[in-house]
Each structure stands twice: as C-alpha cells, then as structure tokens.
Amino acid sequence: MKAVIVDIDDTLLDTSERMQGIWRHVLDVDVPIPDILEHSLEELFMKYASTEQKSRMRELQKLFFSLMLCENETGVALALLDKPMHGAAEVLHSWMQRYKIIYLTGRPDNTRDVTAKTLKKYGYPVDDVKLEMVTLQDWKNRKQIQAREQLLESLVNEYEVEMVIDDFPGYFTKYRDSGIPTRIGYRAKKHSISDYTSKGATRVVESWDELRDI
C-alpha cells in the first residue's frame, strides 16, 4: 500500500504559542514568537534567562521538558495552544484518495489523546490514519531519536512509502537511506534551504500551498 509520512510539530501544527507559554512558566518572561521561530532552545535560554536562572539551568531544563512532554496538567493545557498550518488539512485530505496517511512524530505516547484531539479540531484526517509515537520512557532514556528511527524502519517495511514531509533537517539522511524517493523539507525559519538539501531533502517548501500540485 502506498503511503505518505508526515511529521506533526511545526509541520502540521504551529507550536510557537505553546513554546511561548512554556518559556513563560520556566523563565517568567514573554519570549517573542519571532525569536522562538528563529533560535534554538539553548540560544533562547542564554538570551532570556537571568543570571540567577542560568545558575539553575539543569533544574529549569527539567521543568521545560516536563511541560513540553505533557507530564502534568499544565503541559497538556499548553499543548492545546498549538495552531494549524495553513492549507495542510486540505492537502492531506486530497492525498488520502491515493495514499495511506501516517503521522510520525517525536511526541511521546502519553500525548496521544491531546494530539488526536488537536488534529481533529483543525480538520486533519484522524480516521483511517496511523499515529506513530515514541514513548515517554524513550525520552527519559534519551533514546527518542533512535526510537523514532525504529518506527520509520517498521513503516518502510510495512508500506510503500513514497513521500515524507518534515521540518527538521536532521532526519533527512535517515529518510534518504530508508529509500523514500520524495523527501520534502518544510522549512523552519531557523534553517536554511541547504540545511535540508545537504541532508537528503529532494525539495524544500515554505507553505503547504506549494504542495497542492502533488
């Protein structure tokens, strides 16, 4: 069966407002969304943390990831701030006529319900699709990337995966090595086009409107 693999965070769902909320809880400061879009977590911490907060970096890092991984009610509430990428739902619905849609995400499986709820709220396909997630334990063991790669290998063995769309350049070497022919980078502002193509992307887009012709 032919399939398309699609990432979720910052490919289907804009997480910038959620990240802003997490930083507010961690640093008690409103980090501007343009900065969130253009800088890494480390850069944001060094830019906005006070001297006292920098002395508690490990403690605050633990709090940040606890919220991001929805380990408590506050993290779940913040996850509901995610917004849809314009045009993405319409494109995916059109692809469902020809492909099995597979959501492959680094989100932990304890967020399955809130993730499905958010996708459904914004009109994304949620029935007759696969939602593949790593486990919370994978994150705690710092093995989330390896776990995601194992999920990818299983999917490639089960389906004829013709296309993948993702915003993180670092995954594209694995996509290429897995034999997926069409590898589309959904460009994040913090990355250049060459960040994707040098890792194996066959195409880079900046909006879902550019994918309506597929």
C-alpha positions in Angstrom: 0.0 0.0 0.0 1.3 3.4 -0.9 1.8 5.8 2.0 2.9 9.3 3.0 4.7 10.0 6.2 4.1 13.4 7.8 5.7 15.0 10.9 3.4 16.9 13.3 5.2 19.6 15.3 5.9 22.7 13.2 4.9 20.7 10.0 1.2 20.3 10.7 0.9 22.2 13.9 2.5 25.5 14.7 3.9 25.1 18.3 5.2 28.6 18.7 2.4 29.8 21.1 2.9 26.7 23.2 6.6 27.2 23.3 6.0 30.8 24.4 3.8 29.5 27.2 6.4 27.0 28.3 9.1 29.7 28.4 6.7 31.9 30.4 6.4 29.2 33.0 10.1 28.4 33.1 11.6 31.9 32.9 8.7 34.1 33.8 9.2 36.2 30.7 7.4 36.5 27.4 9.8 35.3 24.7 8.8 36.9 21.4 7.4 34.4 18.9 9.8 35.6 16.1 12.7 34.6 18.4 11.1 31.2 19.1 10.9 30.6 15.4 14.4 31.6 14.6 16.5 30.4 17.5 17.4 27.1 19.2 16.3 26.3 22.8 19.8 26.8 24.0 20.1 30.2 22.4 16.7 31.3 23.8 17.8 30.2 27.3 21.0 32.1 27.2 19.3 35.2 25.8 16.4 35.4 28.2 17.4 33.7 31.4 18.6 35.9 34.3 22.0 35.3 35.9 20.2 33.5 38.8 18.2 31.3 36.4 21.3 30.4 34.5 22.7 29.1 37.8 19.7 26.7 37.9 20.0 25.6 34.3 19.5 21.9 34.9 16.5 22.4 37.2 14.8 24.7 34.6 15.7 22.4 31.7 14.0 19.6 33.6 10.9 21.8 34.1 10.9 22.8 30.4 10.9 19.3 29.1 8.3 18.2 31.7 6.0 20.8 30.3 6.8 20.0 26.7 6.2 16.3 27.2 2.9 17.0 28.9 3.8 15.2 32.1 1.3 17.3 34.1 -2.0 19.2 33.5 -0.2 22.4 32.8 1.7 20.8 29.9 -1.4 19.4 28.5 -3.2 22.7 28.7 -0.3 24.4 26.9 -0.4 21.7 24.1 -3.9 22.9 23.3 -2.3 26.2 22.2 -1.0 24.6 19.0 -2.4 26.0 15.8 -2.8 24.5 12.3 -0.5 25.2 9.4 -2.5 27.0 6.7 -3.6 24.7 3.9 -2.2 21.5 5.4 -5.5 19.8 6.3 -6.9 20.3 2.7 -3.7 18.9 1.2 -3.8 15.8 3.4 -7.4 15.1 2.6 -6.7 15.2 -1.1 -3.8 12.8 -0.6 -6.0 10.3 1.2 -7.5 9.3 -2.1 -4.2 7.9 -3.1 -2.1 7.3 0.0 -2.2 6.0 3.5 -1.5 8.9 5.8 1.0 8.2 8.6 1.8 10.7 11.3 5.3 10.0 12.6 6.2 12.2 15.5 8.7 12.6 18.3 5.9 13.3 20.7 5.6 10.8 23.5 2.6 8.4 23.5 1.2 10.0 26.7 0.2 12.9 24.4 -1.8 10.6 22.0 -5.2 11.9 23.2 -4.4 15.6 23.2 -2.6 15.2 19.8 -5.6 13.4 18.2 -8.0 16.0 19.7 -6.0 18.9 18.3 -5.6 17.3 14.9 -9.4 16.6 14.7 -10.2 20.2 15.9 -8.4 21.7 13.0 -9.8 19.3 10.4 -6.9 17.0 9.9 -7.6 13.4 9.0 -7.7 11.3 12.1 -9.8 8.3 11.0 -8.1 5.6 8.9 -4.6 7.1 9.6 -1.7 5.9 11.6 -0.3 7.9 14.5 3.2 6.6 15.4 4.8 8.0 18.6 7.8 7.3 20.7 7.3 6.5 24.4 7.8 8.8 27.4 10.4 6.3 28.6 12.3 6.8 25.3 12.6 10.5 26.2 13.7 9.8 29.7 16.3 7.4 28.5 17.4 9.9 25.8 16.6 7.4 23.1 13.7 9.2 21.4 15.7 9.7 18.1 16.6 6.0 18.0 13.1 5.0 18.8 11.7 7.3 16.0 14.1 5.8 13.6 13.0 2.3 14.5 9.4 3.3 13.9 10.4 4.6 10.5 12.1 1.3 9.6 9.0 -0.6 10.5 6.8 1.7 8.4 9.0 1.4 5.4 8.9 -2.4 5.7 5.1 -2.4 6.0 4.2 0.2 3.4 5.4 1.5 0.1 6.3 5.0 1.4 6.6 7.4 -1.5 6.9 10.7 0.3 7.8 12.2 3.7 7.3 15.8 4.9 9.3 17.1 7.9 10.6 20.4 9.3 13.7 19.0 11.0 16.8 18.7 8.6 18.5 16.2 10.8 16.0 13.4 9.9 16.5 13.6 6.2 19.6 11.4 6.0 17.6 8.6 7.5 14.7 9.2 5.2 17.1 9.0 2.2 18.8 5.9 3.5 15.4 4.3 4.0 14.7 4.6 0.3 11.9 7.1 0.4 12.0 8.8 -3.0 10.3 12.1 -2.4 11.7 13.9 0.8 10.2 17.3 1.4 11.6 19.7 3.9 9.0 22.1 5.4 11.4 24.9 6.0 11.6 26.3 9.5 13.0 29.9 9.8 15.9 28.8 11.9 17.2 26.6 9.0 18.4 27.4 5.5 17.4 25.5 2.4 20.8 23.9 2.2 20.4 22.6 5.7 17.7 20.3 4.2 19.2 19.5 0.8 22.6 18.7 2.2 21.0 16.1 4.4 19.0 14.5 1.6 15.8 16.5 1.0 14.7 16.4 -2.6 12.5 19.5 -2.3 12.1 22.4 0.3 8.8 24.3 0.7 7.7 27.2 2.9 4.0 26.6 2.8 1.5 23.8 2.2 0.1 25.7 -0.7 3.2 24.7 -2.6 2.2 21.0 -2.2 -1.3 21.3 -3.7 0.0 20.1 -7.1 1.1 16.7 -5.8 
